[in-house]
Amino acid sequence: MNPAVIAALAAVGGSCAGALGPVLTAFLIQRGTDRRTSLDRTIAQRQLLYSEFIKEASALYAKSLTTQLDDLDGLIALSALLGRIHLLASDPVVQEAELFVM
């Protein structure tokens, strides 16, 4: 093989390898950032859902201590929150929420 061709191929290969480094690094950094953003969003959704559940359950519990629960609106709302917890939460959290509702 011609030494000039070998030198040209080596130069092109080195340039490609040198250009690939920053591109790969940027890709990995962006992927990590996207994962962290997604995790933060999921945590915020769970915190909001859990706080809504606690608020609704506490209000129903306090009301049940003082009066007879004749209307089912509060229980329906609590059941809807429990359904949303099924979608987002882990099994132990779901089990504890179901135990509280029952």
Number of C-alpha atoms within 10 A of each C-alpha: 5 6 8 9 10 11 11 11 12 12 12 12 12 12 11 11 11 11 11 12 11 11 10 11 11 12 12 12 11 12 12 12 12 12 12 12 12 12 12 12 12 13 13 12 13 16 12 12 18 19 12 15 21 15 13 16 21 12 12 15 13 10 13 12 9 8 8 8 14 7 8 9 10 15 15 11 15 20 16 13 20 19 13 16 20 16 10 15 15 10 11 9 14 18 13 11 19 15 9 9 13 6
